[in-house]
Amino acid sequence: MPTNVVGIDLGTTYCAISTLDDRGQPVTLPNRDGDMLTPSAVLLLDGEAVVGQAALDVAQEQPDRVATLIKRRMGLDSFGRAVAG
């Protein structure tokens, strides 16, 4: 039974996923929008995660609801987001 292997690049600005074709050559897979790169952005909306361009579209109007550039802040004492309450 063949094993499917994938590689995921969780980039600061964009993410991508690749696999190997039948000849062992890497192939980047498109996201559900058909794009090869997905913006590294997440929005939690009604208990669901909205990612990529759809999250960035919301960020234009509501930047405080969308998480971006997380990798740049990892390891900092102030890492995280304030919770509205």
Secondary structure by P-SEA (a helix, b strand, c coil): cbbbbbbbbbcccccbbbbbccccbbbbbbccccccccccccccccccccccaaaaaaaacccccccccccccccccccbbbbcc
